[in-house]
Amino acid sequence: MADLSVQYCGTTLASPLLVSASPLTATLPAARALQEAGAAGVVLPSLFEESVNSDSQLLDAYCDRLKQYKDELDIPVFASLNGVTQGGWLDHAERLQQAGCDGIELNIYYVAANVNESSDQIERRYIDLVYQLRSHIGLPMAVKLSQHFSSVAHLIKRLEDTGIDAVVLFNRFYQPDFDIETLTVTPSLQLSTSQELLLRVRWVALLRQQVRLGLAVTGGVHEVPDLIKALLAGADAVQLCSVLFAKGNSELARLRDGLEQWLEDHNHSAVTEIQGIMSQGRLRDPSVLERANYREVLQQNS
Ligand SMILES: Cc1cc2nc3c(=O)[nH]c(=O)nc-3n(C[C@H](O)[C@H](O)[C@H](O)COP(=O)(O)O)c2cc1C
């Protein structure tokens, strides 16, 4: 049997399959069921900075929940913080560290809608925030990012320089919808499809040789080939959410068994043998991931 274990964010995972921050991991029974179904680790739903600011008991409850998970589960448990200001995060992260989680995922969910704020100002805010946290918190730390930066590769390199352990690519932004009868803005949440994976696979492949930090894919992992593509590109782990919402926890075993079968069929004895073998620097023609590919696609279809 192939060895599915991987290193990610300061810890060893039994397989690359994590369950991402979402209501799926919100209760201990749910997290235990995910562990039994084959999850190699779970990320708790995010603790939102704004919510804690208006109700400090939420942080106590979150920390209690973390302690319970750590007592009861055998798999790594990551906390998730969602916010945009420095002060709040530092206090919260210290408390999470005391609660004993295996790592913290920082979700910087910020819509850059201010016309007076430059990309440099926004990126500097991210770096300062992460740098502050990194210098106070010893726990393994990952940053979950969106792709909406003018130079996402450069930002990730700067994040690496702060000393974080991993980035999680990419946040999905939920687009508010317009109700054209009531003229109100309504929240809309749609689950992903495998189509969303390709953006992630491409960026992981482009980044793999340029950074040393861990790379996790979130967004669009539904099928066995999706998982394998992410690993070939160079992902250390993948995070699952929509597929489990849509089809249930048994998808974890299906994906894990499918990965094992693929490794066996292709004469590999460990996941680590395939990680990054299709990253940009290891492709015969590295330009296929950049502009040249775009030109060829256009030519083929004209
Ligand atoms: C209902 C729901 C709630 C979510 N809550 C969070 C959250 O609290 N924090 C977070 O970082 N991401 C959250 N996400 C995003 C997921 O963790 C994941 O990154 C995203 O759904 C992409 O993965 P997928 O294609 O496997 O669904 C949520 C997603 C869904 C569908």
The ligand as an SDF file (V2000), in Angstrom:
LIG
                    3D

 31 33  0  0  0  0  0  0  0  0999 V2000
  -21.0250   27.1590    3.8200 C   0  0  0  0  0  0  0  0  0  0  0  0
  -19.5760   27.5160    3.7460 C   0  0  0  0  0  0  0  0  0  0  0  0
  -18.9740   28.1390    4.8340 C   0  0  0  0  0  0  0  0  0  0  0  0
  -17.6190   28.4910    4.7840 C   0  0  0  0  0  0  0  0  0  0  0  0
  -17.0430   29.0610    5.8820 N   0  0  0  0  0  0  0  0  0  0  0  0
  -15.7170   29.4070    5.8340 C   0  0  0  0  0  0  0  0  0  0  0  0
  -15.0710   29.9550    6.9600 C   0  0  0  0  0  0  0  0  0  0  0  0
  -15.6520   30.1310    8.0370 O   0  0  0  0  0  0  0  0  0  0  0  0
  -13.7590   30.2980    6.8290 N   0  0  0  0  0  0  0  0  0  0  0  0
  -13.0480   30.1010    5.6840 C   0  0  0  0  0  0  0  0  0  0  0  0
  -11.8520   30.4080    5.6380 O   0  0  0  0  0  0  0  0  0  0  0  0
  -13.6460   29.5540    4.6000 N   0  0  0  0  0  0  0  0  0  0  0  0
  -14.9330   29.2030    4.6500 C   0  0  0  0  0  0  0  0  0  0  0  0
  -15.5310   28.6310    3.5620 N   0  0  0  0  0  0  0  0  0  0  0  0
  -14.7210   28.3850    2.3640 C   0  0  0  0  0  0  0  0  0  0  0  0
  -14.2190   26.9480    2.3440 C   0  0  0  0  0  0  0  0  0  0  0  0
  -13.3890   26.6700    3.4480 O   0  0  0  0  0  0  0  0  0  0  0  0
  -13.4300   26.6470    1.0510 C   0  0  0  0  0  0  0  0  0  0  0  0
  -12.2290   27.3970    1.0560 O   0  0  0  0  0  0  0  0  0  0  0  0
  -14.2010   26.9650   -0.2080 C   0  0  0  0  0  0  0  0  0  0  0  0
  -15.5440   26.4960   -0.1270 O   0  0  0  0  0  0  0  0  0  0  0  0
  -13.5260   26.3560   -1.4400 C   0  0  0  0  0  0  0  0  0  0  0  0
  -13.4270   24.9740   -1.3430 O   0  0  0  0  0  0  0  0  0  0  0  0
  -14.4380   23.9670   -2.0910 P   0  0  0  0  0  0  0  0  0  0  0  0
  -14.3520   24.2230   -3.5460 O   0  0  0  0  0  0  0  0  0  0  0  0
  -13.9510   22.6030   -1.7020 O   0  0  0  0  0  0  0  0  0  0  0  0
  -15.8020   24.2730   -1.5510 O   0  0  0  0  0  0  0  0  0  0  0  0
  -16.8750   28.2450    3.6000 C   0  0  0  0  0  0  0  0  0  0  0  0
  -17.5000   27.6140    2.5200 C   0  0  0  0  0  0  0  0  0  0  0  0
  -18.8120   27.2480    2.5760 C   0  0  0  0  0  0  0  0  0  0  0  0
  -19.4280   26.5550    1.4000 C   0  0  0  0  0  0  0  0  0  0  0  0
  1  2  1  0
  2  3  1  0
  2 30  2  0
  3  4  2  0
  4  5  1  0
  4 28  1  0
  5  6  2  0
  6  7  1  0
  6 13  1  0
  7  8  2  0
  7  9  1  0
  9 10  1  0
 10 11  2  0
 10 12  1  0
 12 13  2  0
 13 14  1  0
 14 15  1  0
 14 28  1  0
 15 16  1  0
 16 17  1  0
 16 18  1  0
 18 19  1  0
 18 20  1  0
 20 21  1  0
 20 22  1  0
 22 23  1  0
 23 24  1  0
 24 25  2  0
 24 26  1  0
 24 27  1  0
 28 29  2  0
 29 30  1  0
 30 31  1  0
M  END
$$$$
